[in-house]
Amino acid sequence: MFNDIRLRAALCCALFCAGAPRAFCQEGGVDFFQSSLSEIMDTPMLAASYSEERPSDAAATAYVITAETIEKRGYSTLAGLLNDIPQFQVQRNSDVRRLNVVSVRGVPYNERLVILYDGVRVTPPTGDVMSLGGQFSLKTAERVEIVLGPMSSLYGADAFSGVINIVTRKPGSAAAGAKYGSFNSRAGNISASGGLPPERLADNPGVASASVAYEAQASANPKLPDLYKTDYSWFNNEYQSGKEKLPDSSIKTGLPVVKYDAATGSAFLNARLNLGDFEAGLIKMRESHSSSIGVKPELTIYGKDSRFITEDWTLYGRHSYTASDESWKLSTQLSHYNYNIDPETRFVNSFSGYTDAFKYASSQTNSLEEVLSFEPAEGFPALVGFTYQDNSVLPYTSDLGHKFNTSLSPGSQDFVYAGSTIPVDFYSLRYSNTGAFLQLQAREIGNVSVSLGMRYDYNTAYGPTWNPRAGLVWKPGGEETTVVKLLYGEAYLAPSPFYTHKHFGSFVSSPTPTGYYSYFFHVPSDDLDPEKIRSVEADLAHSFGHGLRVSVNPYYTRVRDLIQDVLTGPGTFHGVDVLQIEKAMNRGSMETYGATLRADAVLRGGKWSFEPWAAYTYSEGRLAGSPLPFNSRHTLQSGVSALRGRWTVTPKALYRSESRDQDGIRVPQFTVVDMSVRYAFSRMKMGALTAYLNLKNILDRRYYNGAYGGGADHLAGAPQDPFSAEAGFSLKF
């Protein structure tokens, strides 16, 4: 099979190379490379300071990935894009709840990132567990803005590792597309809009424009037991005769054998209405994946019923008012955010006794944000902001014996802890957060610009926090050739109800006074403090002419009051003896440090255009005295987009050195090579048609990412997908 796959990959490349020269000579091709390097890398962004500025001017380490780059490199989802961003490491298919786990500068977990669409938050304000799958669509993205490092001075809670803002295309465009690939992967998308574009609405306030975009995708995914026979030897041998293990290593027999299923699916909807300075919109996302990934096959069931499903939607309205003399601007945004774990979510594993263990959680957040921007003196812009959030949460439940009915009260549904008659505990939380922030900038004081910010938040659940931020940007000689940045920031991670009140485990009958016993229980911990991070970094970028830019970005961060799941030994829960108690605690600290050396270029010669890039990152640190989990000391991300005529080819490679998972188990180094091939047809009356072929893991490596979790069920390394291919088209009207 290995040789066959490599042969298919070689044939794909050979066919491209054979056919390309004839197509290259065609006239009128769509040239993605009309942009200069400065235009590609310095597209203005908003995420770093709430005001439009170029990444090179921002008092932050920031990247802007334009629509043209997204298309050239074959990105379709945010997870795929982040895999190529310096100082990001994505552990794919590694976590039963998150699916993919993101680390930024060695600091792990998705909940430490804030993700926005057009400035509207689409990640849980309550810090609930966040899946990072196909639901974060890039099909309508005009650009993706990425800011690394602490950003709580502007965004408040959870802007810990960074902020990502996906800016979508404005009204006035329409598109459709579809793709199909290996393992029955398929996707379709459509977007449409009508009315005047935003820039003309100001002069025509009575005319509305509207847009809607939708994408859905699904994949059966490869059958890993056929590809990783050693890792899945239990599945291939013992499970086929109905055997699985319990946490104490005893064997449970007579289990029904179900067909292997680790399918994924996602959907994304973005609808928007503009009327002059007013905008209203709805952003809705849904993601589904196997709840058995990253777990030992001898302790879980990989069946179609083992699913973890999340759904988020945000309804928002915002208005901007600019003074007649344009001396100040007031922006107001109201939003309602809703998060829930779908009642169909369930685990089937050793901890549930191989019976269905359903899960549920929900949260609602109503938010108000007011931001006043003005310029007290020329060249000294200022921002003053106020935010208020009201949160209502039903935290992550214990294992439930049947589906949660959202139309009934939790206590009326006769839920008991698995293996017992003890009623399940449910919690209903209500808390609010009030925040205020100030940002001052001094632009172009000679060759220097300075940015200072401070935010105060008061949360009724855990009290106040202060978060400052400062940055200096220096351009020696007043030229754009060299840019030096010195940056400092602080941020905080709110103790999420997921950590404070989640609890799970099961009981077994026992000849004890209570009649029960438990091997393991994770119990609530409602007295957690926020995590705090401090970061110091520098950035030096130098441009050699108009076609090459080299930069180096060293950093140091320290995190205190870490929230970690800790095994505390034997104990009791509801008066029942438990062999191992686990709970979330503020325990220890983390420090990370490292640097990235990056080079980007645009080269043109004859009929060819090239856009090569490469980034080497050294990342090191300690977590509570142990090596950082999910962190490779050495990472190399590189690739080149090449264009001639109507063809664009982008091969790229990712190398990560050995890492460790959460239990300190070593995960081997790996190198993965991908390629995207695109062909732009002559423009037709209906629009611009592009066909593409994406090849992943061309060398068909059997490699691993770090697996999340700890304890008896922890899989030592999450097996990754083999070679795969997908073909599709996009049509822009």
PERASUL-V876514 format. One record per run of one state. SS is the DSSP state (@ for helix, = for strand, . for the rest). FROM is the first residue (numbers start at 1). TO is the last residue. Records with the same first field share a line. If there is no record, write none. Layout:
SS=FROM-TO ; FROM-TO
//
This chain:
.=1-1 ; 25-31 ; 35-36 ; 42-44 ; 46-52 ; 54-60 ; 74-76 ; 83-87 ; 96-98 ; 105-106 ; 109-109 ; 118-119 ; 122-136 ; 138-140 ; 149-151 ; 156-161 ; 169-174 ; 196-197 ; 202-207 ; 220-223 ; 228-232 ; 237-238 ; 242-243 ; 246-250 ; 253-263 ; 276-277 ; 291-294 ; 296-296 ; 301-306 ; 323-327 ; 342-345 ; 348-348 ; 353-356 ; 359-360 ; 378-379 ; 395-399 ; 401-409 ; 413-415 ; 417-422 ; 424-428 ; 446-447 ; 460-462 ; 475-475 ; 479-481 ; 494-496 ; 502-503 ; 506-507 ; 510-515 ; 523-530 ; 545-547 ; 561-562 ; 574-575 ; 587-588 ; 602-602 ; 606-607 ; 624-625 ; 628-633 ; 645-646 ; 657-658 ; 661-665 ; 668-669 ; 681-683 ; 685-686 ; 697-703 ; 706-713 ; 715-717 ; 720-723 ; 733-733
@=2-24 ; 32-34 ; 37-41 ; 67-73 ; 78-82 ; 110-112 ; 152-155 ; 182-184 ; 198-201 ; 224-227 ; 233-236 ; 239-241 ; 297-299 ; 350-352 ; 410-412 ; 476-478 ; 497-501
==45-45 ; 53-53 ; 61-66 ; 77-77 ; 88-95 ; 99-104 ; 107-108 ; 113-117 ; 120-121 ; 137-137 ; 141-148 ; 162-168 ; 175-181 ; 185-195 ; 208-219 ; 244-245 ; 251-252 ; 264-275 ; 278-290 ; 295-295 ; 300-300 ; 307-322 ; 328-341 ; 346-347 ; 349-349 ; 357-358 ; 361-377 ; 380-394 ; 400-400 ; 416-416 ; 423-423 ; 429-445 ; 448-459 ; 463-474 ; 482-493 ; 504-505 ; 508-509 ; 516-522 ; 531-544 ; 548-560 ; 563-573 ; 576-586 ; 589-601 ; 603-605 ; 608-623 ; 626-627 ; 634-644 ; 647-656 ; 659-660 ; 666-667 ; 670-680 ; 684-684 ; 687-696 ; 704-705 ; 714-714 ; 718-719 ; 724-732
//
